[in-house]
Amino acid sequence: MNKDVRLTAWVRGRVQGVGFRWFTRANALEIGGIAGFALNLDDGRVQVVAEGPRENCHRLLEWLRSDDTPGRVEGVTEIWGTPRGGYAGFEVR
């Protein structure tokens, strides 16, 4: 059963000022079924919160770790949890 999950990922590297959040949103919309946001953090990382079917969130995480992202990803740390809801689509914050 592909139940809904909450993925929170912290992406480090050269990921601010390169369109990273916009491309993350575009990718989430292309995968479909994912709600959440991408947010620049003060320490230079980008935080990505995605809620939706486990398989879809895994696909987004795989993209975050791939060579297809803008900038340069040096690492991604993630935690999985239970969806909290309250998101109307996927937004850039």
TORNUMAR-834700 format. One record per atom (N, C-alpha, C, O): residue number from 1; residue in three letters; atom name; x, y, z. Coordinates in pm, 1 decimal. Layout:
[NUM,'ALA','CA',[X,Y,Z]]
...
This chain:
[1,'MET','N',[84.7,-120.1,0.0]]
[1,'MET','CA',[0.0,0.0,0.0]]
[1,'MET','C',[88.0,124.8,0.0]]
[1,'MET','O',[181.2,137.2,79.5]]
[2,'ASN','N',[56.6,215.5,-89.7]]
[2,'ASN','CA',[138.8,336.1,-105.7]]
[2,'ASN','C',[76.0,449.2,-23.6]]
[2,'ASN','O',[11.4,538.7,-78.1]]
[3,'LYS','N',[96.1,443.4,107.7]]
[3,'LYS','CA',[31.5,543.2,192.2]]
[3,'LYS','C',[108.2,675.0,190.5]]
[3,'LYS','O',[225.4,680.8,153.2]]
[4,'ASP','N',[38.8,780.1,231.9]]
[4,'ASP','CA',[100.2,912.5,231.7]]
[4,'ASP','C',[201.5,926.3,343.5]]
[4,'ASP','O',[182.7,874.3,453.5]]
[5,'VAL','N',[309.1,997.0,313.8]]
[5,'VAL','CA',[417.5,1021.0,408.8]]
[5,'VAL','C',[455.4,1168.3,404.1]]
[5,'VAL','O',[410.0,1243.4,317.9]]
[6,'ARG','N',[539.4,1207.3,498.5]]
[6,'ARG','CA',[597.2,1341.7,501.1]]
[6,'ARG','C',[748.8,1325.8,491.2]]
[6,'ARG','O',[811.1,1260.2,574.7]]
[7,'LEU','N',[805.9,1385.7,389.8]]
[7,'LEU','CA',[950.9,1387.9,370.8]]
[7,'LEU','C',[999.6,1528.3,404.2]]
[7,'LEU','O',[950.6,1626.5,348.5]]
[8,'THR','N',[1095.6,1537.6,494.6]]
[8,'THR','CA',[1163.9,1664.7,518.3]]
[8,'THR','C',[1309.9,1642.6,481.6]]
[8,'THR','O',[1376.6,1555.5,537.6]]
[9,'ALA','N',[1359.1,1722.5,386.8]]
[9,'ALA','CA',[1496.6,1707.3,339.0]]
[9,'ALA','C',[1569.9,1840.4,350.5]]
[9,'ALA','O',[1514.4,1946.9,323.5]]
[10,'TRP','N',[1697.2,1831.0,391.7]]
[10,'TRP','CA',[1784.2,1948.2,398.1]]
[10,'TRP','C',[1894.0,1927.3,295.2]]
[10,'TRP','O',[1970.0,1830.8,302.2]]
[11,'VAL','N',[1901.2,2019.6,199.1]]
[11,'VAL','CA',[1994.0,2007.3,87.7]]
[11,'VAL','C',[2107.0,2107.4,107.8]]
[11,'VAL','O',[2083.2,2227.4,121.3]]
[12,'ARG','N',[2231.2,2056.8,109.6]]
[12,'ARG','CA',[2344.7,2148.2,126.1]]
[12,'ARG','C',[2431.3,2148.5,1.5]]
[12,'ARG','O',[2430.0,2054.9,-78.4]]
[13,'GLY','N',[2506.8,2257.3,-12.7]]
[13,'GLY','CA',[2589.1,2278.3,-131.5]]
[13,'GLY','C',[2563.9,2418.5,-183.3]]
[13,'GLY','O',[2524.5,2507.6,-108.0]]
[14,'ARG','N',[2587.0,2437.7,-313.9]]
[14,'ARG','CA',[2556.9,2568.8,-375.6]]
[14,'ARG','C',[2415.2,2559.3,-429.9]]
[14,'ARG','O',[2394.2,2531.5,-548.0]]
[15,'VAL','N',[2316.8,2583.2,-340.8]]
[15,'VAL','CA',[2177.6,2560.5,-376.0]]
[15,'VAL','C',[2090.0,2684.6,-356.5]]
[15,'VAL','O',[1967.9,2676.9,-370.5]]
[16,'GLN','N',[2151.2,2798.3,-324.5]]
[16,'GLN','CA',[2074.4,2923.1,-315.3]]
[16,'GLN','C',[2121.9,3017.1,-424.8]]
[16,'GLN','O',[2240.7,3023.5,-456.6]]
[17,'GLY','N',[2025.6,3090.7,-482.1]]
[17,'GLY','CA',[2058.3,3184.7,-589.2]]
[17,'GLY','C',[2078.8,3119.2,-724.1]]
[17,'GLY','O',[2132.5,3181.0,-816.0]]
[18,'VAL','N',[2035.9,2993.6,-736.5]]
[18,'VAL','CA',[2053.9,2920.5,-862.9]]
[18,'VAL','C',[1921.6,2864.9,-915.8]]
[18,'VAL','O',[1921.0,2783.5,-1008.1]]
[19,'GLY','N',[1809.3,2908.8,-857.2]]
[19,'GLY','CA',[1678.6,2860.5,-901.3]]
[19,'GLY','C',[1640.9,2726.3,-842.7]]
[19,'GLY','O',[1549.3,2660.2,-891.7]]
[20,'PHE','N',[1711.3,2685.5,-737.7]]
[20,'PHE','CA',[1691.1,2551.2,-682.3]]
[20,'PHE','C',[1548.5,2529.2,-632.5]]
[20,'PHE','O',[1488.4,2425.4,-660.1]]
[21,'ARG','N',[1493.8,2626.8,-558.9]]
[21,'ARG','CA',[1357.5,2610.4,-505.5]]
[21,'ARG','C',[1255.0,2603.7,-618.4]]
[21,'ARG','O',[1161.3,2524.1,-613.2]]
[22,'TRP','N',[1273.2,2687.8,-720.6]]
[22,'TRP','CA',[1180.1,2690.4,-833.3]]
[22,'TRP','C',[1181.8,2556.4,-906.7]]
[22,'TRP','O',[1076.5,2503.1,-941.7]]
[23,'PHE','N',[1301.5,2502.3,-930.0]]
[23,'PHE','CA',[1312.1,2373.8,-999.1]]
[23,'PHE','C',[1258.5,2260.5,-913.0]]
[23,'PHE','O',[1201.8,2164.5,-965.3]]
[24,'THR','N',[1275.7,2270.6,-780.8]]
[24,'THR','CA',[1220.0,2169.3,-690.2]]
[24,'THR','C',[1068.5,2168.9,-700.2]]
[24,'THR','O',[1006.0,2063.0,-706.2]]
[25,'ARG','N',[1009.6,2288.5,-701.9]]
[25,'ARG','CA',[863.7,2299.0,-715.8]]
[25,'ARG','C',[818.6,2240.6,-849.1]]
[25,'ARG','O',[722.9,2163.2,-853.8]]
[26,'ALA','N',[887.2,2277.2,-957.9]]
[26,'ALA','CA',[850.6,2227.2,-1090.6]]
[26,'ALA','C',[857.5,2074.9,-1093.9]]
[26,'ALA','O',[771.7,2009.7,-1153.4]]
[27,'ASN','N',[959.7,2018.6,-1029.9]]
[27,'ASN','CA',[975.9,1873.4,-1026.6]]
[27,'ASN','C',[865.9,1807.7,-944.4]]
[27,'ASN','O',[813.4,1703.5,-983.6]]
[28,'ALA','N',[830.4,1867.2,-831.4]]
[28,'ALA','CA',[723.4,1813.2,-747.3]]
[28,'ALA','C',[591.2,1813.5,-824.0]]
[28,'ALA','O',[513.8,1718.2,-815.7]]
[29,'LEU','N',[565.9,1921.5,-898.7]]
[29,'LEU','CA',[442.5,1930.1,-977.1]]
[29,'LEU','C',[442.9,1827.8,-1090.7]]
[29,'LEU','O',[338.9,1770.7,-1123.5]]
[30,'GLU','N',[559.7,1804.9,-1150.5]]
[30,'GLU','CA',[570.0,1707.6,-1258.6]]
[30,'GLU','C',[545.8,1566.1,-1206.2]]
[30,'GLU','O',[477.2,1486.9,-1270.7]]
[31,'ILE','N',[601.4,1534.4,-1090.2]]
[31,'ILE','CA',[579.2,1402.5,-1028.7]]
[31,'ILE','C',[431.5,1387.3,-993.9]]
[31,'ILE','O',[370.7,1283.1,-1018.7]]
[32,'GLY','N',[375.3,1493.2,-936.0]]
[32,'GLY','CA',[232.8,1495.5,-904.3]]
[32,'GLY','C',[201.2,1436.6,-767.5]]
[32,'GLY','O',[275.0,1353.2,-715.1]]
[33,'GLY','N',[90.5,1481.6,-711.6]]
[33,'GLY','CA',[43.8,1428.0,-584.7]]
[33,'GLY','C',[122.4,1471.3,-463.5]]
[33,'GLY','O',[103.1,1416.8,-354.8]]
[34,'ILE','N',[210.9,1568.6,-479.7]]
[34,'ILE','CA',[296.1,1613.9,-369.0]]
[34,'ILE','C',[258.7,1756.9,-330.1]]
[34,'ILE','O',[246.0,1844.7,-415.4]]
[35,'ALA','N',[241.6,1778.3,-200.8]]
[35,'ALA','CA',[217.9,1912.7,-147.9]]
[35,'ALA','C',[330.3,1945.3,-50.9]]
[35,'ALA','O',[388.9,1855.4,9.5]]
[36,'GLY','N',[360.5,2073.9,-36.2]]
[36,'GLY','CA',[465.8,2114.3,56.2]]
[36,'GLY','C',[532.3,2241.9,11.0]]
[36,'GLY','O',[468.7,2328.8,-48.7]]
[37,'PHE','N',[662.3,2253.1,40.0]]
[37,'PHE','CA',[732.9,2376.3,6.0]]
[37,'PHE','C',[883.3,2354.3,0.1]]
[37,'PHE','O',[935.2,2253.4,47.7]]
[38,'ALA','N',[952.4,2452.3,-60.0]]
[38,'ALA','CA',[1098.3,2460.2,-60.7]]
[38,'ALA','C',[1134.8,2597.1,-6.0]]
[38,'ALA','O',[1079.8,2698.4,-49.2]]
[39,'LEU','N',[1227.0,2600.3,88.6]]
[39,'LEU','CA',[1259.0,2721.6,163.7]]
[39,'LEU','C',[1410.2,2738.4,177.3]]
[39,'LEU','O',[1480.5,2644.1,213.6]]
[40,'ASN','N',[1460.6,2860.0,147.8]]
[40,'ASN','CA',[1601.8,2889.7,173.0]]
[40,'ASN','C',[1622.8,2909.6,323.5]]
[40,'ASN','O',[1546.9,2981.8,388.2]]
[41,'LEU','N',[1725.4,2845.6,378.3]]
[41,'LEU','CA',[1759.8,2863.7,518.7]]
[41,'LEU','C',[1875.9,2961.1,531.3]]
[41,'LEU','O',[1953.5,2978.2,437.3]]
[42,'ASP','N',[1888.1,3024.8,647.0]]
[42,'ASP','CA',[1992.3,3125.9,669.8]]
[42,'ASP','C',[2133.4,3068.0,657.4]]
[42,'ASP','O',[2227.6,3141.6,628.0]]
[43,'ASP','N',[2149.0,2937.1,679.6]]
[43,'ASP','CA',[2283.4,2876.7,675.9]]
[43,'ASP','C',[2324.9,2831.5,535.7]]
[43,'ASP','O',[2428.2,2766.5,519.4]]
[44,'GLY','N',[2243.5,2866.4,433.3]]
[44,'GLY','CA',[2280.6,2833.7,295.7]]
[44,'GLY','C',[2216.8,2706.7,242.7]]
[44,'GLY','O',[2227.8,2677.0,123.7]]
[45,'ARG','N',[2150.0,2631.2,329.4]]
[45,'ARG','CA',[2082.4,2510.2,283.3]]
[45,'ARG','C',[1942.1,2544.4,232.6]]
[45,'ARG','O',[1890.9,2654.1,254.9]]
[46,'VAL','N',[1882.0,2447.9,164.3]]
[46,'VAL','CA',[1741.7,2456.6,125.8]]
[46,'VAL','C',[1668.4,2344.8,198.0]]
[46,'VAL','O',[1711.1,2229.3,195.9]]
[47,'GLN','N',[1556.5,2380.6,262.6]]
[47,'GLN','CA',[1472.1,2281.2,326.8]]
[47,'GLN','C',[1356.4,2249.5,233.3]]
[47,'GLN','O',[1291.3,2339.7,180.8]]
[48,'VAL','N',[1331.4,2121.0,213.1]]
[48,'VAL','CA',[1221.3,2076.4,128.8]]
[48,'VAL','C',[1128.3,1990.7,214.2]]
[48,'VAL','O',[1171.2,1891.8,273.7]]
[49,'VAL','N',[1002.3,2028.8,219.6]]
[49,'VAL','CA',[901.0,1947.6,287.5]]
[49,'VAL','C',[802.8,1901.6,181.3]]
[49,'VAL','O',[746.4,1983.2,108.4]]
[50,'ALA','N',[782.2,1770.3,172.5]]
[50,'ALA','CA',[692.7,1714.0,72.0]]
[50,'ALA','C',[602.8,1610.5,136.4]]
[50,'ALA','O',[649.9,1521.3,207.0]]
[51,'GLU','N',[473.9,1622.5,112.2]]
[51,'GLU','CA',[378.2,1525.1,161.6]]
[51,'GLU','C',[302.2,1466.6,44.2]]
[51,'GLU','O',[260.5,1538.1,-46.9]]
[52,'GLY','N',[284.9,1335.0,48.0]]
[52,'GLY','CA',[213.4,1266.5,-58.8]]
[52,'GLY','C',[246.9,1118.9,-54.6]]
[52,'GLY','O',[305.0,1070.8,42.7]]
[53,'PRO','N',[210.0,1045.9,-160.9]]
[53,'PRO','CA',[240.6,903.4,-165.6]]
[53,'PRO','C',[391.0,878.5,-151.2]]
[53,'PRO','O',[473.0,951.9,-206.3]]
[54,'ARG','N',[425.7,772.9,-75.6]]
[54,'ARG','CA',[566.4,741.2,-48.2]]
[54,'ARG','C',[648.8,735.1,-176.0]]
[54,'ARG','O',[758.5,790.6,-181.7]]
[55,'GLU','N',[596.9,668.1,-278.6]]
[55,'GLU','CA',[671.1,652.9,-403.5]]
[55,'GLU','C',[702.1,788.1,-467.0]]
[55,'GLU','O',[812.1,809.4,-517.9]]
[56,'ASN','N',[605.1,879.4,-464.0]]
[56,'ASN','CA',[624.3,1012.2,-523.3]]
[56,'ASN','C',[730.1,1090.6,-445.6]]
[56,'ASN','O',[814.9,1157.0,-505.3]]
[57,'CYS','N',[725.1,1082.8,-312.9]]
[57,'CYS','CA',[824.0,1153.2,-230.9]]
[57,'CYS','C',[962.9,1094.7,-251.6]]
[57,'CYS','O',[1061.7,1168.1,-252.1]]
[58,'HIS','N',[971.3,963.0,-268.8]]
[58,'HIS','CA',[1100.4,900.0,-298.5]]
[58,'HIS','C',[1155.4,949.6,-431.5]]
[58,'HIS','O',[1275.7,971.8,-445.2]]
[59,'ARG','N',[1067.2,967.0,-529.2]]
[59,'ARG','CA',[1111.6,1018.5,-659.9]]
[59,'ARG','C',[1167.7,1159.4,-646.8]]
[59,'ARG','O',[1268.5,1192.5,-709.2]]
[60,'LEU','N',[1102.1,1242.8,-565.2]]
[60,'LEU','CA',[1152.1,1379.1,-543.8]]
[60,'LEU','C',[1287.7,1374.9,-474.0]]
[60,'LEU','O',[1378.3,1449.9,-510.5]]
[61,'LEU','N',[1302.4,1288.5,-374.5]]
[61,'LEU','CA',[1429.6,1275.4,-303.4]]
[61,'LEU','C',[1540.2,1228.6,-397.8]]
[61,'LEU','O',[1652.1,1279.5,-392.0]]
[62,'GLU','N',[1509.8,1132.7,-484.0]]
[62,'GLU','CA',[1608.3,1085.8,-583.0]]
[62,'GLU','C',[1652.2,1200.1,-672.5]]
[62,'GLU','O',[1770.3,1212.2,-705.1]]
[63,'TRP','N',[1555.5,1285.7,-713.1]]
[63,'TRP','CA',[1591.6,1400.9,-797.5]]
[63,'TRP','C',[1681.3,1497.5,-720.6]]
[63,'TRP','O',[1777.8,1550.1,-776.1]]
[64,'LEU','N',[1649.7,1521.5,-591.3]]
[64,'LEU','CA',[1732.4,1611.9,-511.1]]
[64,'LEU','C',[1876.4,1562.9,-504.1]]
[64,'LEU','O',[1969.0,1643.5,-495.6]]
[65,'ARG','N',[1895.8,1432.5,-507.7]]
[65,'ARG','CA',[2029.7,1372.5,-498.3]]
[65,'ARG','C',[2095.8,1351.7,-633.8]]
[65,'ARG','O',[2210.3,1307.0,-640.6]]
[66,'SER','N',[2024.5,1383.6,-742.3]]
[66,'SER','CA',[2075.5,1356.1,-876.8]]
[66,'SER','C',[2164.2,1470.6,-927.3]]
[66,'SER','O',[2183.2,1571.2,-858.9]]
[67,'ASP','N',[2217.1,1452.9,-1046.9]]
[67,'ASP','CA',[2297.6,1557.1,-1110.9]]
[67,'ASP','C',[2211.2,1652.3,-1193.0]]
[67,'ASP','O',[2263.8,1740.7,-1260.7]]
[68,'ASP','N',[2079.1,1635.0,-1187.6]]
[68,'ASP','CA',[1988.8,1717.3,-1268.8]]
[68,'ASP','C',[1946.7,1846.0,-1199.8]]
[68,'ASP','O',[1875.5,1927.0,-1259.1]]
[69,'THR','N',[1989.5,1866.4,-1075.0]]
[69,'THR','CA',[1948.8,1986.2,-1001.5]]
[69,'THR','C',[2033.8,2105.7,-1042.3]]
[69,'THR','O',[2147.8,2089.1,-1085.4]]
[70,'PRO','N',[1978.7,2226.8,-1028.8]]
[70,'PRO','CA',[2061.7,2346.1,-1051.2]]
[70,'PRO','C',[2161.8,2360.7,-936.8]]
[70,'PRO','O',[2141.4,2306.0,-828.4]]
[71,'GLY','N',[2268.5,2433.8,-961.1]]
[71,'GLY','CA',[2368.7,2452.5,-856.1]]
[71,'GLY','C',[2451.6,2327.7,-837.3]]
[71,'GLY','O',[2478.4,2254.8,-932.8]]
[72,'ARG','N',[2492.4,2302.9,-713.1]]
[72,'ARG','CA',[2574.6,2185.7,-683.0]]
[72,'ARG','C',[2533.3,2131.2,-546.9]]
[72,'ARG','O',[2555.6,2194.9,-444.0]]
[73,'VAL','N',[2473.5,2014.0,-547.5]]
[73,'VAL','CA',[2430.7,1950.7,-422.7]]
[73,'VAL','C',[2547.1,1870.4,-366.5]]
[73,'VAL','O',[2602.2,1782.8,-433.2]]
[74,'GLU','N',[2583.8,1902.0,-241.9]]
[74,'GLU','CA',[2692.3,1828.5,-175.6]]
[74,'GLU','C',[2638.1,1718.9,-84.9]]
[74,'GLU','O',[2709.8,1624.7,-51.1]]
[75,'GLY','N',[2511.9,1730.9,-45.4]]
[75,'GLY','CA',[2454.1,1627.2,38.1]]
[75,'GLY','C',[2309.8,1657.3,70.8]]
[75,'GLY','O',[2266.8,1772.6,70.3]]
[76,'VAL','N',[2235.1,1550.8,99.4]]
[76,'VAL','CA',[2093.9,1563.7,137.4]]
[76,'VAL','C',[2071.7,1478.1,261.4]]
[76,'VAL','O',[2103.9,1359.3,262.9]]
[77,'THR','N',[2016.4,1539.9,365.0]]
[77,'THR','CA',[1977.7,1468.7,485.9]]
[77,'THR','C',[1825.9,1466.8,489.8]]
[77,'THR','O',[1762.1,1569.6,467.3]]
[78,'GLU','N',[1766.7,1349.8,518.6]]
[78,'GLU','CA',[1620.9,1345.9,519.9]]
[78,'GLU','C',[1567.2,1271.6,640.4]]
[78,'GLU','O',[1632.4,1183.7,696.7]]
[79,'ILE','N',[1446.4,1309.5,678.0]]
[79,'ILE','CA',[1371.4,1233.8,777.5]]
[79,'ILE','C',[1232.2,1208.5,720.2]]
[79,'ILE','O',[1181.5,1286.7,639.8]]
[80,'TRP','N',[1171.7,1098.2,763.0]]
[80,'TRP','CA',[1039.0,1060.1,717.1]]
[80,'TRP','C',[943.7,1064.0,835.2]]
[80,'TRP','O',[981.7,1032.7,948.0]]
[81,'GLY','N',[820.0,1102.6,808.7]]
[81,'GLY','CA',[722.6,1110.0,915.7]]
[81,'GLY','C',[580.6,1099.9,863.0]]
[81,'GLY','O',[556.7,1059.6,749.1]]
[82,'THR','N',[488.4,1137.1,948.0]]
[82,'THR','CA',[345.7,1133.8,917.2]]
[82,'THR','C',[302.8,1269.7,862.8]]
[82,'THR','O',[340.6,1372.8,918.4]]
[83,'PRO','N',[224.3,1271.4,754.7]]
[83,'PRO','CA',[178.6,1399.2,698.6]]
[83,'PRO','C',[101.3,1481.5,801.2]]
[83,'PRO','O',[25.6,1427.6,881.9]]
[84,'ARG','N',[121.4,1610.8,796.4]]
[84,'ARG','CA',[49.7,1704.0,884.2]]
[84,'ARG','C',[-60.8,1776.9,809.9]]
[84,'ARG','O',[-154.3,1828.6,870.9]]
[85,'GLY','N',[-49.4,1780.6,677.2]]
[85,'GLY','CA',[-151.5,1846.5,595.9]]
[85,'GLY','C',[-141.8,1997.9,602.3]]
[85,'GLY','O',[-48.9,2053.7,660.7]]
[86,'GLY','N',[-240.0,2063.2,540.8]]
[86,'GLY','CA',[-245.4,2208.7,544.5]]
[86,'GLY','C',[-175.5,2277.8,429.6]]
[86,'GLY','O',[-166.3,2400.6,428.2]]
[87,'TYR','N',[-125.6,2201.9,332.5]]
[87,'TYR','CA',[-58.9,2263.2,217.2]]
[87,'TYR','C',[-152.1,2263.4,98.1]]
[87,'TYR','O',[-214.8,2162.2,66.7]]
[88,'ALA','N',[-160.8,2377.7,31.7]]
[88,'ALA','CA',[-239.1,2387.4,-91.4]]
[88,'ALA','C',[-140.9,2383.1,-208.0]]
[88,'ALA','O',[-102.7,2487.2,-261.4]]
[89,'GLY','N',[-100.7,2264.4,-246.6]]
[89,'GLY','CA',[-4.1,2250.5,-355.0]]
[89,'GLY','C',[138.9,2258.4,-303.7]]
[89,'GLY','O',[164.1,2241.5,-184.4]]
[90,'PHE','N',[232.7,2284.4,-395.1]]
[90,'PHE','CA',[374.7,2291.7,-359.9]]
[90,'PHE','C',[423.1,2432.5,-388.6]]
[90,'PHE','O',[410.5,2480.5,-501.2]]
[91,'GLU','N',[477.9,2499.0,-288.9]]
[91,'GLU','CA',[513.8,2639.5,-308.9]]
[91,'GLU','C',[660.4,2667.9,-276.9]]
[91,'GLU','O',[727.4,2593.1,-205.7]]
[92,'VAL','N',[706.1,2778.2,-332.1]]
[92,'VAL','CA',[839.2,2830.7,-300.8]]
[92,'VAL','C',[819.9,2932.6,-190.3]]
[92,'VAL','O',[737.6,3023.2,-202.7]]
[93,'ARG','N',[895.0,2918.4,-82.6]]
[93,'ARG','CA',[884.0,3012.9,29.5]]
[93,'ARG','C',[1011.3,3093.4,42.7]]
[93,'ARG','O',[1021.7,3178.3,131.1]]
